[in-house]
Each structure stands twice: as C-alpha cells, then as structure tokens.
Amino acid sequence: MTAGLVWLAWLIWPRPSDEDRIRALFHTVADAIADGRYRPIADAIDTQYSDSSGNIKPDILDLLRPMTPLNPESYHIEFDSIRIIFSDAETARADIDCKLFIETRQTQAVVQTIPASVTVYLHKTDDRWRIIRAEGWQQAAERAGFGHFGP
C-alpha cells in the first residue's frame, strides 16, 4: 500500500520541464558569476565544449578564474530574454539577450554595462542539460576588456 502511494505520488508530482531546467541552468551560471563561484560554471559546461573561436572548456574556465570575490570588480548578468528552441529531446538552442554589468566590489557602482546577444547550444546527458557551444559572448568579453577571442 505505502509503495503504491509513493509510486502514485512520483507519477503525479510536478517535475520541471526541460525548458525550466535550461532557464535554471542559465540563472545558476549567472548567480555563480556574480558570487565568484567557479564550480557551478564548470558543471554547466560540457567536456566537449568548443566554439567558433576555437575555445574549449579549459579556455572558458581560465577566462572566468578572475571572477572571484577577491577581484576588485564584480560581475552581474541580467537577462532581457531567453528563447529556447528544441531540435529534439536531447539538443536545444537558446537565444539570449542580456546585459553584463561590471561593478566595483567596494561601492557596487556600475563601471560598465555591456549588452550581449548570445546563442547557446545545449545537450542533455544523464538527465542534465550542459552547454556544448556558445557564440556571441566573445564580442561582449572583448568589450569588457578580457582580451581578444576568435580567429
């Protein structure tokens, strides 16, 4: 009887949709960037990540290393829109319009606001969505002073 109730509860208990999971992934990454936490970002990026600029996962993680609580600047991402398109049950593309705010950590004064349009490609493995490619962030990173990305 108890096993039957547990099974029934599992069947009817609302679970987040894939779209909700992808949106949550982006918000988790944005929060991790704002907090200077490295691990959630590393977990969100697939080991097979590569983009048109030739970057792979270790390159992205190296870029994000300075975004720690010890850095005099802090970073905040605000999403204007996130449009998710599914190719099939295991692949999706998200078109994101956002703003990157660079602030002084001491006074929280905004030093720079950088608009960005980013296209993120995702793959679902083991019931988790991970980023396998992202385009458009390179121009925003260059405007933010992180260096040159691309051919």
C-alpha positions in Angstrom: 0.0 0.0 0.0 2.7 2.5 1.0 4.8 1.6 -2.1 1.7 2.2 -4.2 1.2 5.7 -2.7 4.8 6.6 -3.2 4.7 5.4 -6.8 1.4 7.4 -7.4 3.0 10.5 -5.8 6.0 10.1 -8.0 3.8 9.9 -11.1 1.7 13.0 -10.4 4.4 15.1 -8.6 5.2 18.1 -10.9 8.7 17.9 -12.4 10.4 20.9 -14.1 10.2 20.8 -17.9 13.3 20.8 -19.9 12.8 24.5 -20.7 12.6 25.2 -17.0 15.8 23.2 -16.4 17.6 25.2 -19.1 16.4 28.5 -17.7 17.5 27.4 -14.3 20.9 26.5 -15.6 21.4 30.0 -17.1 20.4 31.6 -13.8 22.7 29.3 -11.8 25.6 30.3 -14.0 24.7 34.0 -13.7 24.4 33.7 -9.9 27.8 31.8 -9.8 29.5 34.6 -11.8 28.0 37.3 -9.5 29.1 35.4 -6.4 32.5 34.4 -7.8 31.8 30.7 -7.5 33.6 28.6 -10.0 32.2 25.1 -9.6 28.6 25.7 -10.8 30.0 27.2 -14.0 32.4 24.3 -14.6 29.5 21.9 -14.0 27.3 23.7 -16.6 29.8 23.4 -19.4 30.2 20.0 -21.2 33.6 18.5 -21.5 33.1 18.5 -25.3 32.5 22.3 -25.4 34.0 24.1 -28.4 33.1 27.3 -30.2 33.8 29.1 -33.5 36.7 31.0 -31.9 38.5 27.7 -31.1 37.8 27.8 -27.4 37.3 24.6 -25.4 36.1 24.1 -21.8 39.5 24.8 -20.2 39.8 28.1 -22.1 36.4 29.2 -20.8 37.2 28.3 -17.3 40.5 30.2 -17.5 38.6 33.2 -18.6 36.3 33.0 -15.6 39.0 32.5 -13.0 39.4 36.2 -12.3 35.7 36.4 -11.4 36.3 35.7 -7.7 35.3 37.5 -4.6 38.9 38.8 -4.3 38.7 40.6 -7.6 38.1 44.4 -7.1 35.3 44.2 -9.8 32.1 42.1 -9.6 30.0 40.9 -12.5 26.3 40.7 -12.8 24.2 39.3 -15.7 20.7 40.5 -16.3 18.6 38.5 -18.8 16.3 40.5 -21.1 15.0 37.5 -22.9 15.8 33.8 -23.2 14.2 32.0 -26.2 14.7 28.2 -26.2 14.3 26.0 -29.3 14.5 22.3 -29.1 15.9 20.3 -32.0 15.0 17.0 -30.4 14.7 15.6 -26.9 18.4 15.9 -26.2 19.5 19.1 -28.1 18.4 22.7 -27.8 19.5 26.2 -28.7 18.9 29.2 -26.6 19.0 32.8 -28.0 19.7 35.1 -25.1 19.7 38.9 -24.9 21.3 40.1 -21.8 23.5 42.7 -20.1 26.7 42.2 -18.3 27.2 44.8 -15.5 30.7 45.3 -14.2 30.7 46.9 -10.8 33.3 48.0 -8.2 33.0 45.4 -5.4 33.6 48.0 -2.7 30.9 50.6 -3.7 28.7 48.5 -6.0 28.9 51.4 -8.5 28.4 50.2 -12.1 31.5 50.8 -14.1 30.4 49.4 -17.4 27.2 47.9 -18.9 27.7 45.6 -21.9 24.7 44.4 -23.9 25.1 41.0 -25.5 23.2 38.6 -27.8 24.4 35.1 -27.2 23.4 31.8 -28.8 23.9 28.8 -26.6 23.8 25.2 -27.8 23.0 22.6 -25.2 22.9 18.8 -25.0 21.1 16.6 -22.5 23.1 13.8 -20.9 22.2 11.8 -17.8 19.0 14.0 -17.4 21.1 17.1 -17.2 21.5 19.9 -19.7 25.0 21.1 -20.4 26.4 23.9 -22.6 28.3 22.5 -25.7 28.8 25.7 -27.6 28.1 29.4 -27.2 28.5 32.2 -29.7 28.3 36.0 -29.3 29.8 36.1 -25.8 33.2 36.7 -27.4 32.4 40.2 -28.5 31.0 41.1 -25.1 34.1 39.7 -23.4 36.3 41.8 -25.6 34.3 45.0 -24.9 34.6 44.1 -21.1 38.4 44.0 -21.5 39.0 40.3 -21.2 41.1 40.2 -24.3 40.6 39.1 -27.9 38.7 35.9 -28.7 38.5 34.5 -32.1 40.4 34.0 -35.3 
